[in-house]
Amino acid sequence: MKLKHTITMSMLAVAGLATLGTSAQAAMSYNDGDLILGLRTTGTSTPATTDYLVNIGNASLFAVGGTYHDGNLHVLSLSGVGSDVSGLLGANWYNSSSTLWSISGTEKTAGNGFGSNTLFASRGETTVGVASTPWNRGSSAAQGSPAGKMQNLGLAFAGGSPTGNDPVGSLQSEGTINSYKSYQPGGANSTGTTAYSYFNGGLERNFGVGADSAILDLYQLSTGSGVGTLLGAFRFGSDGSLAFSSDLSDFAASPVPEPSTVGFGLLALGACMVRRVRKAGVLA
């Protein structure tokens, strides 16, 4: 793994991200352009009646030129989210194919460097580190309807209450008007197999492959034609941490060795060198 990634992860895991703290930590706040992480279950072992939503901050943080769009792996400090999710879905939620997650948002009115009706939508990777098929862009009129639905979800999130573990996380009844589930495939506010009546097949990825492999790519869909812009990828860890990188290969890299492992390796290498020196002295 690249040294810069190791350093970045270590520093952020300890200190958290100051920018995220100012943009997403306000209790149950929602502003135009914010991204909402949605988590739900379709399983029968846990009640499939409550969803979990997190405001992860404004899309400008992750877009080209943004704070986190620099090729480094950033770990977003969301203390308490892990406790919330485990309490809602059970201890092994991150290995369940019944647990689904997505990230979405909109800049409904032009601002933050984006034009009006800009959409931000996730899509699950089939192979870790390999970009998913991008979403296609549409006209302002075409994207206006899903943009309005995404905005309604954000406003519904803002109308909720924090769980007590983390001010950016909110439990939401699936029966709530404009609930997260209602905009997913089969939901009351969507159509057929689409999400937001726009994204065929939906935005979600399940955790059946494990949290480390359930990667979501994020696309920016400015109005127009052609494919959307790939901004990077997210990984939602089993401990409730959220990681982002504009370099997709970061999530396909081998894990960083634990410090103790590195230490033992250096000791073993040193011992080998001493034996070689002693042996050379005997043979001389």
C-alpha positions, 0 to 999 in steps of 0.5 A, spaced: 500 500 500 502 507 498 505 510 504 501 516 503 495 512 504 497 509 511 499 516 513 493 519 512 489 513 515 492 513 521 492 521 522 484 521 520 483 515 525 485 519 531 483 526 529 477 525 525 476 530 519 475 537 521 471 539 515 466 533 516 465 536 523 463 543 520 459 540 514 455 534 517 455 534 525 450 539 526 444 535 529 439 533 524 441 538 519 440 538 511 442 543 506 441 543 499 447 538 496 448 534 502 449 526 501 445 521 505 447 515 506 441 510 507 441 503 510 436 498 511 434 491 511 429 486 507 431 480 512 426 477 517 431 476 522 430 483 524 424 487 523 424 490 516 420 496 519 426 501 520 431 505 516 438 508 518 440 515 515 446 519 516 448 526 513 455 525 510 456 532 508 456 536 502 457 533 495 462 538 494 467 535 499 467 529 494 467 532 488 473 534 483 477 539 487 473 538 493 477 536 500 477 529 499 478 528 492 485 528 492 487 520 491 488 519 498 484 514 502 480 518 507 476 515 513 470 519 516 470 520 523 462 518 525 463 516 532 456 512 534 454 510 528 457 503 529 453 502 535 446 505 532 447 500 526 449 494 530 443 495 535 438 496 529 440 490 525 444 486 529 451 484 530 453 481 523 449 486 519 455 487 515 455 480 512 448 479 510 445 479 503 439 482 506 442 489 509 442 494 503 446 501 503 446 507 498 448 514 498 445 519 494 443 527 494 442 533 489 443 540 488 436 542 487 438 549 486 444 551 483 450 552 488 456 549 491 459 549 484 453 545 481 448 547 476 441 546 478 438 539 478 445 535 479 444 528 482 449 524 486 448 517 485 451 511 488 452 504 484 455 498 487 462 495 484 461 488 482 469 487 482 472 491 488 477 496 485 473 496 478 468 501 476 461 500 476 457 502 469 456 509 470 449 512 470 447 516 464 446 524 465 439 527 463 436 533 461 434 538 467 427 537 466 428 529 466 433 530 472 428 535 476 423 529 478 428 525 481 432 531 484 425 533 488 425 526 491 432 526 493 431 533 496 424 530 500 428 525 503 433 530 505 428 534 508 425 528 512 431 526 515 432 533 517 425 532 521 427 526 525 431 526 531 438 523 533 439 517 536 443 519 542 449 515 539 451 520 534 448 527 531 448 525 524 445 518 525 437 518 525 432 512 525 426 512 520 420 508 520 419 506 513 412 508 514 414 515 514 412 519 508 418 520 504 422 515 507 428 512 505 425 505 503 419 509 499 424 511 494 428 505 493 425 499 488 418 497 490 417 503 494 411 507 494 415 513 491 418 510 486 416 506 480 418 498 479 425 496 479 428 503 479 430 508 485 427 515 485 423 513 479 429 514 475 435 509 476 433 502 474 436 497 478 437 501 484 443 505 487 444 500 493 449 494 494 448 489 499 453 486 504 453 479 502 460 479 500 462 482 507 463 490 508 470 490 505 467 488 498 461 491 499 463 498 495 459 503 492 462 508 487 459 515 487 457 519 480 455 526 479 450 527 474 450 534 471 444 535 467 446 534 459 448 528 456 453 522 456 455 518 462 456 521 469 462 523 472 465 518 477 467 521 483 470 515 487 468 510 492 465 509 499 466 503 504 462 502 510 466 498 515 463 493 520 465 498 525 461 503 522 466 507 519 466 510 512 472 511 508 472 514 501 477 515 496 477 518 489 482 512 487 478 506 486 484 501 487 485 503 494 479 498 496 483 493 492 489 494 496 492 489 501 491 491 508 496 495 512 500 490 516 499 491 524 505 495 527 506 489 531 507 485 525 512 490 522 516 489 528 516 482 528 518 482 521 524 487 522 526 483 528 527 477 524 530 480 518 535 483 523 536 476 526 538 473 519 543 479 518 547 477 524 547 470 523 550 471 516 555 476 519 557 471 524 557 465 518 561 470 514 566 471 519 567 464 521 568 462 513 573 468 512 
